[in-house]
Amino acid sequence: MTRKIAKDFAPEVLRLFDQYVHGIIPRRQFLRSATRFAVGAMTAESLLEALNPRFAQAQQVKPEDPRVSTAFIEYASPAGYGRARAYLVKPAKSKGKLPTVLVVHENRGLNPHIEDIARRLALDNFIGLAPDALFPLGGYPGDEDSARELFAKLDQTKARADFAAAANLLKNLPEGNGKVGVVGFCYGGGIANQLAVQLPYLGAAVPFYGNQPTAAEAAKIKAPLLIHYAGQDERINAGWPAFEAALQQAKVAYQAYIYAGVQHGFNNDTTPRYDEAAAKLAWSRSIAFLNDRLR
């Protein structure tokens, strides 16, 4: 069966799905509201199923690919929070010390798509580290609905501390060159912005459609930013004008792109919201930016 893409769905369905995946409305409300868009043999349940990720179909770099070296590692969570866990990916063959990139997941934890992103970075000669914020709750549970339910129970203070600790781990990694960047998506885009506020040594931050910090927080940013937004993402884009004004006021170096006509989540090639042209352009810009700032 051909995988549906964003234009196969009514804009109202995509907006409902965005509200559902971000916990704004529950599953039953999505199904009740989506019923009027189910046509022919399609039900609201099958509509939701069609919108859910297809990890295997979109995988670009297999875990056993001989070009990369992968491992799950644990590291100390600060301030008595116990342990944290992350997926570490390196090029299998490289010369010299490499720049490092923290990869921050969406609001579902470390799923197969984000693991694949980390492996893609390794093929571009970076060391990638992708933490799983859900590790204290048992880790990514294997399906998106359960992951979203777990995410609502997450201690966000611990999660933020663990991401900062992961960045510090990369800064001191023997194989690394001491330079650290971060790329994050959705929830992870917001974390990327916050790490730019929090970590003065951060060399580059690439938030994809992430929540913005306050003006007072933005004034603390030292890292250059490459910011990606989806044109059809009113919820996130509403915060951009104030954020941009704060960045300009603080003289923070930034580049921002709004990709016309695409949905929140357009970079995620496991779902119908994926837009191939916008995603490839945004990713090529991201790799060029990271190369320029971290090597």
TANOR-V163690 format. One record per backbone hydrogen bond with DSSP energy under -0.5 kcal/mol. CO is the residue of the C=O (numbers start at 0). NH is the residue of the N-H. E is the energy in kcal/mol with one decimal. If there is no record, write none. Layout:
BEGIN
co->CO nh->NH e->E
co->CO nh->NH e->E
END
This chain:
BEGIN
co->4 nh->7 e->-2.3
co->5 nh->8 e->-2.0
co->9 nh->12 e->-1.0
co->9 nh->13 e->-1.7
co->10 nh->14 e->-2.2
co->11 nh->15 e->-2.2
co->12 nh->16 e->-2.7
co->13 nh->17 e->-2.2
co->14 nh->18 e->-2.1
co->15 nh->19 e->-2.3
co->16 nh->20 e->-3.0
co->17 nh->21 e->-1.2
co->18 nh->23 e->-2.5
co->18 nh->24 e->-1.2
co->19 nh->22 e->-1.7
co->25 nh->29 e->-2.0
co->26 nh->30 e->-2.7
co->27 nh->31 e->-2.4
co->28 nh->32 e->-2.5
co->29 nh->33 e->-2.6
co->30 nh->34 e->-0.9
co->32 nh->35 e->-0.6
co->33 nh->36 e->-1.9
co->33 nh->37 e->-0.6
co->34 nh->37 e->-1.3
co->36 nh->38 e->-0.6
co->38 nh->41 e->-2.0
co->42 nh->46 e->-2.1
co->43 nh->47 e->-2.2
co->44 nh->48 e->-2.3
co->45 nh->49 e->-2.0
co->46 nh->50 e->-1.1
co->47 nh->50 e->-0.5
co->47 nh->51 e->-1.0
co->48 nh->51 e->-0.6
co->53 nh->57 e->-1.2
co->54 nh->58 e->-1.1
co->61 nh->64 e->-2.0
co->64 nh->67 e->-1.8
co->66 nh->91 e->-2.9
co->68 nh->89 e->-2.5
co->70 nh->72 e->-0.5
co->70 nh->87 e->-3.3
co->72 nh->85 e->-2.5
co->74 nh->83 e->-2.5
co->76 nh->80 e->-0.5
co->76 nh->81 e->-0.5
co->77 nh->80 e->-1.2
co->81 nh->76 e->-2.9
co->83 nh->74 e->-2.2
co->84 nh->131 e->-2.5
co->85 nh->72 e->-2.8
co->85 nh->87 e->-0.6
co->86 nh->129 e->-2.5
co->87 nh->70 e->-1.8
co->88 nh->127 e->-2.5
co->89 nh->68 e->-3.2
co->97 nh->176 e->-2.0
co->98 nh->126 e->-2.3
co->99 nh->180 e->-2.2
co->100 nh->128 e->-2.2
co->101 nh->103 e->-0.5
co->101 nh->182 e->-2.7
co->102 nh->104 e->-0.5
co->103 nh->184 e->-1.6
co->105 nh->107 e->-0.7
co->105 nh->108 e->-1.2
co->108 nh->110 e->-1.8
co->110 nh->114 e->-1.9
co->111 nh->115 e->-2.0
co->112 nh->116 e->-2.0
co->113 nh->117 e->-2.1
co->114 nh->118 e->-1.8
co->115 nh->119 e->-2.4
co->116 nh->120 e->-2.1
co->117 nh->121 e->-1.6
co->118 nh->122 e->-1.6
co->119 nh->123 e->-0.9
co->120 nh->123 e->-0.7
co->120 nh->125 e->-1.5
co->121 nh->124 e->-1.8
co->125 nh->127 e->-0.6
co->126 nh->100 e->-3.0
co->127 nh->88 e->-3.0
co->128 nh->102 e->-2.9
co->128 nh->130 e->-0.6
co->129 nh->86 e->-2.3
co->130 nh->132 e->-0.6
co->131 nh->134 e->-1.9
co->132 nh->135 e->-0.5
co->133 nh->136 e->-1.7
co->133 nh->138 e->-3.0
co->134 nh->137 e->-1.9
co->142 nh->146 e->-1.8
co->143 nh->147 e->-2.5
co->144 nh->148 e->-2.0
co->145 nh->149 e->-2.3
co->146 nh->150 e->-2.3
co->147 nh->151 e->-1.3
co->149 nh->152 e->-1.7
co->150 nh->153 e->-1.4
co->153 nh->155 e->-1.1
co->154 nh->158 e->-2.4
co->155 nh->159 e->-2.5
co->156 nh->160 e->-1.9
co->157 nh->161 e->-2.6
co->158 nh->162 e->-2.1
co->159 nh->163 e->-2.0
co->160 nh->164 e->-2.2
co->161 nh->165 e->-2.1
co->162 nh->166 e->-2.0
co->163 nh->167 e->-2.1
co->164 nh->168 e->-2.2
co->165 nh->169 e->-2.1
co->166 nh->170 e->-2.2
co->167 nh->171 e->-1.4
co->169 nh->172 e->-1.2
co->172 nh->175 e->-1.5
co->174 nh->97 e->-2.2
co->178 nh->99 e->-2.0
co->179 nh->202 e->-3.1
co->179 nh->203 e->-0.8
co->180 nh->101 e->-3.0
co->181 nh->205 e->-3.0
co->182 nh->103 e->-2.5
co->183 nh->207 e->-3.0
co->184 nh->187 e->-2.5
co->185 nh->188 e->-0.5
co->185 nh->189 e->-1.8
co->186 nh->190 e->-2.0
co->187 nh->191 e->-2.6
co->188 nh->192 e->-2.0
co->189 nh->193 e->-2.2
co->190 nh->194 e->-2.8
co->191 nh->195 e->-1.8
co->192 nh->196 e->-1.4
co->193 nh->197 e->-2.4
co->194 nh->198 e->-3.1
co->195 nh->221 e->-0.8
co->197 nh->199 e->-0.7
co->198 nh->201 e->-1.4
co->203 nh->181 e->-1.7
co->204 nh->225 e->-2.4
co->205 nh->183 e->-1.9
co->206 nh->208 e->-0.6
co->206 nh->227 e->-2.4
co->207 nh->185 e->-2.2
co->213 nh->217 e->-2.9
co->214 nh->218 e->-1.5
co->216 nh->219 e->-2.1
co->217 nh->220 e->-1.6
co->223 nh->204 e->-1.9
co->224 nh->254 e->-1.9
co->226 nh->256 e->-2.6
co->227 nh->208 e->-3.6
co->228 nh->258 e->-2.7
co->229 nh->232 e->-0.6
co->230 nh->232 e->-0.8
co->231 nh->263 e->-0.7
co->232 nh->236 e->-2.8
co->233 nh->237 e->-1.5
co->235 nh->238 e->-1.7
co->236 nh->239 e->-1.5
co->236 nh->240 e->-0.6
co->238 nh->242 e->-1.6
co->239 nh->243 e->-3.2
co->240 nh->244 e->-2.2
co->241 nh->245 e->-2.1
co->242 nh->246 e->-2.5
co->243 nh->247 e->-2.5
co->244 nh->248 e->-2.4
co->245 nh->249 e->-2.1
co->246 nh->250 e->-0.5
co->246 nh->251 e->-2.5
co->247 nh->250 e->-0.7
co->252 nh->224 e->-2.2
co->254 nh->226 e->-3.2
co->256 nh->228 e->-2.6
co->256 nh->258 e->-0.5
co->257 nh->259 e->-0.8
co->258 nh->230 e->-2.8
co->258 nh->261 e->-1.4
co->261 nh->231 e->-3.1
co->262 nh->265 e->-1.3
co->264 nh->267 e->-1.8
co->265 nh->274 e->-2.1
co->266 nh->268 e->-1.0
co->267 nh->270 e->-1.4
co->269 nh->53 e->-1.9
co->270 nh->273 e->-1.7
co->271 nh->5 e->-1.5
co->272 nh->262 e->-0.5
co->273 nh->5 e->-0.5
co->274 nh->278 e->-3.0
co->275 nh->279 e->-2.5
co->276 nh->280 e->-2.0
co->277 nh->281 e->-2.8
co->278 nh->282 e->-2.6
co->279 nh->283 e->-2.3
co->280 nh->284 e->-2.3
co->281 nh->285 e->-2.1
co->282 nh->286 e->-2.6
co->283 nh->287 e->-2.1
co->284 nh->288 e->-2.3
co->285 nh->289 e->-2.7
co->286 nh->290 e->-2.6
co->287 nh->291 e->-2.2
co->288 nh->292 e->-2.3
co->289 nh->293 e->-2.2
co->290 nh->294 e->-1.3
END
